[in-house]
Amino acid sequence: MEPESASAVAARLGGTGYLCDDALATVTFLAMRMQRPLLLEGEPGTGKTALAEAIAESMDLPLVRLQCYEGIDATQALYDWDFPRQILHLRALEAAGGADDQSVEEAEKSLYDARFLLARPVLRALQESPAVLLVDEVDRADDEFEAFLLEVLSTYQVTIPELGTVRAATPPIVVLTSNRTRELHDALKRRCLYHWIDHPGLEREVEILRSRAPEVSETLRRQVVTVVQQLRSRDDLQKPPGVAETLDWARALHYLGSAEIDLESASATLGALVKYREDADRVRHALDQMLRA
């Protein structure tokens, strides 16, 4: 059932622990009602992938994820044939006997029966819809794959030469994410509704921790977010911590029994917060200055 308003979307997402602002709730609502793909861009860790997961959970729909990577093509996204099972099928036919022209032709046709089809994410989403199709990190793919996606998202159908056309009875809810490692083509952007997701402000991030990590004390929660917000303002980190790292760090400190941040516990848990050695050294030095101030 489609939500009736942007506030209803925000309420549903909030029920899963995903807290969004009015702008994101509105564009998500419009994408659902207009049956348009939603393209989300933003820094890593701002909650792009998590939004698709929350939409699926809030609407009790299957989540079908297509993880993009360099060199991905339509085969990895659409379908393939189960060659080992096809070979076993041929051997079974041979064992059963029969070698006339008609039986050979029938055997060839039987190799491309639906039972031998391996559905990849895009085809699965069309077959299982209503569903949520997450096309994650589409900026890692190439121009040719973008063109393929554009074609599929324009019609919500694909043609399998051996079987015919598969059309979604209900278009899936499509969420594409991009970390903007390269610019996507205008044609794909025009097909989508677009939203840039920023890191949350201090109060919203505290609220996210309150929702997603209720076991962490309010004092520790606010200290963690304050430190993370200061670290994000630096321009010397290779990868500033995202919301996922904020959650991991808060939980790590909590599991160590820390009631508040101190240099020893902060240093011991830096692996939850930053992922590069150089960043760890810079953050450790910054924390030393912050905690001594």
TORKOL-4160 file (C-alpha; in steps of 0.2 Angstrom, whole numbers, padded with zeros to 4 digits, m for minus):
293
<pt num="1" X="0000" Y="0000" Z="0000"/>
<pt num="2" X="0007" Y="0017" Z="m0005"/>
<pt num="3" X="0009" Y="0030" Z="0008"/>
<pt num="4" X="m0003" Y="0045" Z="0008"/>
<pt num="5" X="0010" Y="0059" Z="0012"/>
<pt num="6" X="0028" Y="0063" Z="0015"/>
<pt num="7" X="0024" Y="0063" Z="0033"/>
<pt num="8" X="0018" Y="0045" Z="0032"/>
<pt num="9" X="0034" Y="0040" Z="0024"/>
<pt num="10" X="0044" Y="0048" Z="0037"/>
<pt num="11" X="0034" Y="0040" Z="0051"/>
<pt num="12" X="0036" Y="0023" Z="0042"/>
<pt num="13" X="0054" Y="0025" Z="0040"/>
<pt num="14" X="0056" Y="0031" Z="0058"/>
<pt num="15" X="0048" Y="0015" Z="0064"/>
<pt num="16" X="0062" Y="0005" Z="0056"/>
<pt num="17" X="0075" Y="0017" Z="0065"/>
<pt num="18" X="0079" Y="0027" Z="0049"/>
<pt num="19" X="0076" Y="0045" Z="0053"/>
<pt num="20" X="0075" Y="0057" Z="0038"/>
<pt num="21" X="0072" Y="0075" Z="0036"/>
<pt num="22" X="0057" Y="0083" Z="0027"/>
<pt num="23" X="0066" Y="0085" Z="0011"/>
<pt num="24" X="0071" Y="0067" Z="0010"/>
<pt num="25" X="0054" Y="0061" Z="0015"/>
<pt num="26" X="0046" Y="0071" Z="0002"/>
<pt num="27" X="0057" Y="0065" Z="m0013"/>
<pt num="28" X="0055" Y="0047" Z="m0007"/>
<pt num="29" X="0036" Y="0049" Z="m0006"/>
<pt num="30" X="0036" Y="0057" Z="m0024"/>
<pt num="31" X="0047" Y="0043" Z="m0031"/>
<pt num="32" X="0034" Y="0031" Z="m0025"/>
<pt num="33" X="0018" Y="0040" Z="m0031"/>
<pt num="34" X="0026" Y="0045" Z="m0047"/>
<pt num="35" X="0034" Y="0027" Z="m0050"/>
<pt num="36" X="0051" Y="0035" Z="m0054"/>
<pt num="37" X="0068" Y="0029" Z="m0048"/>
<pt num="38" X="0076" Y="0039" Z="m0034"/>
<pt num="39" X="0094" Y="0043" Z="m0037"/>
<pt num="40" X="0103" Y="0047" Z="m0021"/>
<pt num="41" X="0121" Y="0055" Z="m0021"/>
<pt num="42" X="0131" Y="0060" Z="m0006"/>
<pt num="43" X="0147" Y="0056" Z="0004"/>
<pt num="44" X="0149" Y="0037" Z="0010"/>
<pt num="45" X="0141" Y="0034" Z="0026"/>
<pt num="46" X="0126" Y="0046" Z="0024"/>
<pt num="47" X="0113" Y="0033" Z="0024"/>
<pt num="48" X="0109" Y="0031" Z="0005"/>
<pt num="49" X="0109" Y="0012" Z="0005"/>
<pt num="50" X="0101" Y="0011" Z="0022"/>
<pt num="51" X="0086" Y="0021" Z="0015"/>
<pt num="52" X="0082" Y="0007" Z="0002"/>
<pt num="53" X="0083" Y="m0005" Z="0016"/>
<pt num="54" X="0072" Y="0005" Z="0027"/>
<pt num="55" X="0059" Y="0007" Z="0013"/>
<pt num="56" X="0058" Y="m0012" Z="0010"/>
<pt num="57" X="0057" Y="m0015" Z="0029"/>
<pt num="58" X="0044" Y="m0002" Z="0032"/>
<pt num="59" X="0033" Y="m0008" Z="0017"/>
<pt num="60" X="0036" Y="m0027" Z="0020"/>
<pt num="61" X="0043" Y="m0029" Z="0003"/>
<pt num="62" X="0058" Y="m0039" Z="m0003"/>
<pt num="63" X="0074" Y="m0030" Z="m0005"/>
<pt num="64" X="0084" Y="m0035" Z="m0021"/>
<pt num="65" X="0101" Y="m0028" Z="m0022"/>
<pt num="66" X="0112" Y="m0025" Z="m0037"/>
<pt num="67" X="0130" Y="m0020" Z="m0031"/>
<pt num="68" X="0138" Y="m0011" Z="m0046"/>
<pt num="69" X="0157" Y="m0013" Z="m0049"/>
<pt num="70" X="0169" Y="m0009" Z="m0063"/>
<pt num="71" X="0166" Y="m0020" Z="m0078"/>
<pt num="72" X="0148" Y="m0026" Z="m0073"/>
<pt num="73" X="0137" Y="m0029" Z="m0088"/>
<pt num="74" X="0119" Y="m0034" Z="m0092"/>
<pt num="75" X="0122" Y="m0052" Z="m0089"/>
<pt num="76" X="0126" Y="m0049" Z="m0071"/>
<pt num="77" X="0111" Y="m0039" Z="m0069"/>
<pt num="78" X="0098" Y="m0048" Z="m0079"/>
<pt num="79" X="0100" Y="m0067" Z="m0081"/>
<pt num="80" X="0111" Y="m0082" Z="m0085"/>
<pt num="81" X="0108" Y="m0100" Z="m0090"/>
<pt num="82" X="0112" Y="m0114" Z="m0078"/>
<pt num="83" X="0125" Y="m0123" Z="m0089"/>
<pt num="84" X="0129" Y="m0137" Z="m0077"/>
<pt num="85" X="0110" Y="m0142" Z="m0075"/>
<pt num="86" X="0108" Y="m0140" Z="m0094"/>
<pt num="87" X="0122" Y="m0152" Z="m0097"/>
<pt num="88" X="0115" Y="m0165" Z="m0085"/>
<pt num="89" X="0098" Y="m0163" Z="m0094"/>
<pt num="90" X="0106" Y="m0167" Z="m0110"/>
<pt num="91" X="0114" Y="m0182" Z="m0103"/>
<pt num="92" X="0098" Y="m0188" Z="m0096"/>
<pt num="93" X="0090" Y="m0186" Z="m0113"/>
<pt num="94" X="0104" Y="m0196" Z="m0121"/>
<pt num="95" X="0102" Y="m0210" Z="m0108"/>
<pt num="96" X="0083" Y="m0210" Z="m0112"/>
<pt num="97" X="0087" Y="m0213" Z="m0131"/>
<pt num="98" X="0081" Y="m0205" Z="m0146"/>
<pt num="99" X="0091" Y="m0198" Z="m0160"/>
<pt num="100" X="0080" Y="m0192" Z="m0174"/>
<pt num="101" X="0079" Y="m0174" Z="m0180"/>
<pt num="102" X="0063" Y="m0170" Z="m0171"/>
<pt num="103" X="0070" Y="m0176" Z="m0154"/>
<pt num="104" X="0086" Y="m0166" Z="m0157"/>
<pt num="105" X="0076" Y="m0150" Z="m0160"/>
<pt num="106" X="0065" Y="m0153" Z="m0145"/>
<pt num="107" X="0081" Y="m0156" Z="m0134"/>
<pt num="108" X="0088" Y="m0140" Z="m0140"/>
<pt num="109" X="0072" Y="m0131" Z="m0135"/>
<pt num="110" X="0071" Y="m0139" Z="m0118"/>
<pt num="111" X="0088" Y="m0132" Z="m0114"/>
<pt num="112" X="0081" Y="m0115" Z="m0113"/>
<pt num="113" X="0066" Y="m0119" Z="m0102"/>
<pt num="114" X="0063" Y="m0107" Z="m0087"/>
<pt num="115" X="0069" Y="m0120" Z="m0075"/>
<pt num="116" X="0086" Y="m0117" Z="m0081"/>
<pt num="117" X="0086" Y="m0098" Z="m0080"/>
<pt num="118" X="0096" Y="m0090" Z="m0066"/>
<pt num="119" X="0088" Y="m0073" Z="m0063"/>
<pt num="120" X="0100" Y="m0059" Z="m0058"/>
<pt num="121" X="0094" Y="m0044" Z="m0047"/>
<pt num="122" X="0086" Y="m0033" Z="m0061"/>
<pt num="123" X="0076" Y="m0048" Z="m0068"/>
<pt num="124" X="0072" Y="m0054" Z="m0050"/>
<pt num="125" X="0065" Y="m0037" Z="m0045"/>
<pt num="126" X="0054" Y="m0037" Z="m0061"/>
<pt num="127" X="0047" Y="m0055" Z="m0057"/>
<pt num="128" X="0045" Y="m0052" Z="m0038"/>
<pt num="129" X="0038" Y="m0034" Z="m0039"/>
<pt num="130" X="0031" Y="m0026" Z="m0029"/>
<pt num="131" X="0049" Y="m0025" Z="m0022"/>
<pt num="132" X="0062" Y="m0013" Z="m0019"/>
<pt num="133" X="0077" Y="m0013" Z="m0031"/>
<pt num="134" X="0093" Y="m0006" Z="m0024"/>
<pt num="135" X="0106" Y="m0002" Z="m0038"/>
<pt num="136" X="0121" Y="0002" Z="m0026"/>
<pt num="137" X="0136" Y="0013" Z="m0031"/>
<pt num="138" X="0130" Y="0015" Z="m0049"/>
<pt num="139" X="0144" Y="0027" Z="m0052"/>
<pt num="140" X="0156" Y="0012" Z="m0052"/>
<pt num="141" X="0149" Y="0005" Z="m0068"/>
<pt num="142" X="0152" Y="0011" Z="m0085"/>
<pt num="143" X="0143" Y="0021" Z="m0098"/>
<pt num="144" X="0136" Y="0005" Z="m0107"/>
<pt num="145" X="0129" Y="m0001" Z="m0091"/>
<pt num="146" X="0121" Y="0015" Z="m0088"/>
<pt num="147" X="0112" Y="0014" Z="m0105"/>
<pt num="148" X="0106" Y="m0003" Z="m0101"/>
<pt num="149" X="0099" Y="0003" Z="m0084"/>
<pt num="150" X="0090" Y="0018" Z="m0093"/>
<pt num="151" X="0082" Y="0006" Z="m0105"/>
<pt num="152" X="0075" Y="m0006" Z="m0091"/>
<pt num="153" X="0070" Y="0009" Z="m0080"/>
<pt num="154" X="0060" Y="0017" Z="m0094"/>
<pt num="155" X="0049" Y="0002" Z="m0097"/>
<pt num="156" X="0051" Y="m0010" Z="m0082"/>
<pt num="157" X="0053" Y="m0025" Z="m0094"/>
<pt num="158" X="0066" Y="m0035" Z="m0102"/>
<pt num="159" X="0066" Y="m0047" Z="m0116"/>
<pt num="160" X="0074" Y="m0065" Z="m0115"/>
<pt num="161" X="0075" Y="m0071" Z="m0133"/>
<pt num="162" X="0072" Y="m0089" Z="m0128"/>
<pt num="163" X="0057" Y="m0086" Z="m0117"/>
<pt num="164" X="0050" Y="m0069" Z="m0122"/>
<pt num="165" X="0046" Y="m0053" Z="m0112"/>
<pt num="166" X="0046" Y="m0051" Z="m0093"/>
<pt num="167" X="0036" Y="m0036" Z="m0088"/>
<pt num="168" X="0033" Y="m0030" Z="m0070"/>
<pt num="169" X="0015" Y="m0030" Z="m0066"/>
<pt num="170" X="0019" Y="m0017" Z="m0053"/>
<pt num="171" X="0035" Y="m0006" Z="m0056"/>
<pt num="172" X="0047" Y="m0009" Z="m0042"/>
<pt num="173" X="0053" Y="0005" Z="m0031"/>
<pt num="174" X="0070" Y="0008" Z="m0037"/>
<pt num="175" X="0084" Y="0017" Z="m0027"/>
<pt num="176" X="0100" Y="0021" Z="m0036"/>
<pt num="177" X="0115" Y="0027" Z="m0025"/>
<pt num="178" X="0131" Y="0035" Z="m0030"/>
<pt num="179" X="0146" Y="0041" Z="m0021"/>
<pt num="180" X="0150" Y="0053" Z="m0035"/>
<pt num="181" X="0167" Y="0045" Z="m0040"/>
<pt num="182" X="0161" Y="0050" Z="m0058"/>
<pt num="183" X="0147" Y="0060" Z="m0065"/>
<pt num="184" X="0132" Y="0050" Z="m0071"/>
<pt num="185" X="0125" Y="0054" Z="m0088"/>
<pt num="186" X="0111" Y="0067" Z="m0089"/>
<pt num="187" X="0099" Y="0054" Z="m0098"/>
<pt num="188" X="0099" Y="0043" Z="m0082"/>
<pt num="189" X="0097" Y="0058" Z="m0071"/>
<pt num="190" X="0082" Y="0064" Z="m0081"/>
<pt num="191" X="0074" Y="0047" Z="m0078"/>
<pt num="192" X="0076" Y="0049" Z="m0059"/>
<pt num="193" X="0071" Y="0060" Z="m0045"/>
<pt num="194" X="0087" Y="0066" Z="m0037"/>
<pt num="195" X="0092" Y="0070" Z="m0019"/>
<pt num="196" X="0109" Y="0074" Z="m0012"/>
<pt num="197" X="0111" Y="0067" Z="0006"/>
<pt num="198" X="0122" Y="0077" Z="0018"/>
<pt num="199" X="0129" Y="0071" Z="0034"/>
<pt num="200" X="0116" Y="0075" Z="0048"/>
<pt num="201" X="0117" Y="0089" Z="0060"/>
<pt num="202" X="0122" Y="0087" Z="0078"/>
<pt num="203" X="0104" Y="0085" Z="0085"/>
<pt num="204" X="0098" Y="0074" Z="0071"/>
<pt num="205" X="0113" Y="0062" Z="0073"/>
<pt num="206" X="0110" Y="0062" Z="0092"/>
<pt num="207" X="0093" Y="0057" Z="0088"/>
<pt num="208" X="0098" Y="0043" Z="0076"/>
<pt num="209" X="0110" Y="0036" Z="0089"/>
<pt num="210" X="0095" Y="0037" Z="0102"/>
<pt num="211" X="0085" Y="0027" Z="0089"/>
<pt num="212" X="0098" Y="0014" Z="0083"/>
<pt num="213" X="0108" Y="0012" Z="0099"/>
<pt num="214" X="0097" Y="0015" Z="0114"/>
<pt num="215" X="0109" Y="0005" Z="0125"/>
<pt num="216" X="0121" Y="0019" Z="0124"/>
<pt num="217" X="0119" Y="0032" Z="0138"/>
<pt num="218" X="0114" Y="0050" Z="0133"/>
<pt num="219" X="0130" Y="0057" Z="0139"/>
<pt num="220" X="0141" Y="0046" Z="0129"/>
<pt num="221" X="0129" Y="0047" Z="0114"/>
<pt num="222" X="0131" Y="0066" Z="0114"/>
<pt num="223" X="0150" Y="0066" Z="0117"/>
<pt num="224" X="0152" Y="0054" Z="0102"/>
<pt num="225" X="0142" Y="0064" Z="0090"/>
<pt num="226" X="0150" Y="0080" Z="0095"/>
<pt num="227" X="0168" Y="0073" Z="0092"/>
<pt num="228" X="0162" Y="0065" Z="0075"/>
<pt num="229" X="0155" Y="0082" Z="0070"/>
<pt num="230" X="0171" Y="0090" Z="0073"/>
<pt num="231" X="0181" Y="0077" Z="0064"/>
<pt num="232" X="0170" Y="0079" Z="0049"/>
<pt num="233" X="0174" Y="0097" Z="0048"/>
<pt num="234" X="0193" Y="0093" Z="0045"/>
<pt num="235" X="0200" Y="0093" Z="0028"/>
<pt num="236" X="0214" Y="0081" Z="0031"/>
<pt num="237" X="0205" Y="0064" Z="0033"/>
<pt num="238" X="0204" Y="0052" Z="0018"/>
<pt num="239" X="0187" Y="0046" Z="0024"/>
<pt num="240" X="0178" Y="0056" Z="0037"/>
<pt num="241" X="0167" Y="0045" Z="0048"/>
<pt num="242" X="0149" Y="0042" Z="0042"/>
<pt num="243" X="0134" Y="0039" Z="0052"/>
<pt num="244" X="0137" Y="0020" Z="0052"/>
<pt num="245" X="0155" Y="0024" Z="0060"/>
<pt num="246" X="0146" Y="0035" Z="0073"/>
<pt num="247" X="0135" Y="0020" Z="0078"/>
<pt num="248" X="0149" Y="0008" Z="0078"/>
<pt num="249" X="0160" Y="0019" Z="0089"/>
<pt num="250" X="0147" Y="0023" Z="0101"/>
<pt num="251" X="0143" Y="0004" Z="0103"/>
<pt num="252" X="0161" Y="0000" Z="0105"/>
<pt num="253" X="0164" Y="0013" Z="0119"/>
<pt num="254" X="0148" Y="0006" Z="0127"/>
<pt num="255" X="0154" Y="m0012" Z="0126"/>
<pt num="256" X="0170" Y="m0007" Z="0134"/>
<pt num="257" X="0160" Y="0000" Z="0149"/>
<pt num="258" X="0165" Y="0018" Z="0145"/>
<pt num="259" X="0153" Y="0031" Z="0153"/>
<pt num="260" X="0161" Y="0045" Z="0144"/>
<pt num="261" X="0175" Y="0047" Z="0131"/>
<pt num="262" X="0193" Y="0047" Z="0137"/>
<pt num="263" X="0209" Y="0046" Z="0127"/>
<pt num="264" X="0212" Y="0027" Z="0132"/>
<pt num="265" X="0195" Y="0021" Z="0127"/>
<pt num="266" X="0195" Y="0032" Z="0112"/>
<pt num="267" X="0212" Y="0026" Z="0105"/>
<pt num="268" X="0207" Y="0008" Z="0109"/>
<pt num="269" X="0191" Y="0009" Z="0098"/>
<pt num="270" X="0197" Y="0020" Z="0083"/>
<pt num="271" X="0195" Y="0005" Z="0072"/>
<pt num="272" X="0177" Y="0007" Z="0073"/>
<pt num="273" X="0178" Y="0025" Z="0068"/>
<pt num="274" X="0191" Y="0027" Z="0055"/>
<pt num="275" X="0198" Y="0015" Z="0042"/>
<pt num="276" X="0215" Y="0022" Z="0036"/>
<pt num="277" X="0231" Y="0021" Z="0046"/>
<pt num="278" X="0235" Y="0040" Z="0042"/>
<pt num="279" X="0217" Y="0045" Z="0048"/>
<pt num="280" X="0219" Y="0035" Z="0064"/>
<pt num="281" X="0235" Y="0045" Z="0068"/>
<pt num="282" X="0227" Y="0061" Z="0064"/>
<pt num="283" X="0211" Y="0057" Z="0074"/>
<pt num="284" X="0221" Y="0051" Z="0089"/>
<pt num="285" X="0231" Y="0068" Z="0089"/>
<pt num="286" X="0215" Y="0078" Z="0087"/>
<pt num="287" X="0206" Y="0068" Z="0101"/>
<pt num="288" X="0221" Y="0071" Z="0112"/>
<pt num="289" X="0219" Y="0090" Z="0109"/>
<pt num="290" X="0200" Y="0089" Z="0111"/>
<pt num="291" X="0200" Y="0079" Z="0127"/>
<pt num="292" X="0214" Y="0090" Z="0135"/>
<pt num="293" X="0205" Y="0106" Z="0131"/>
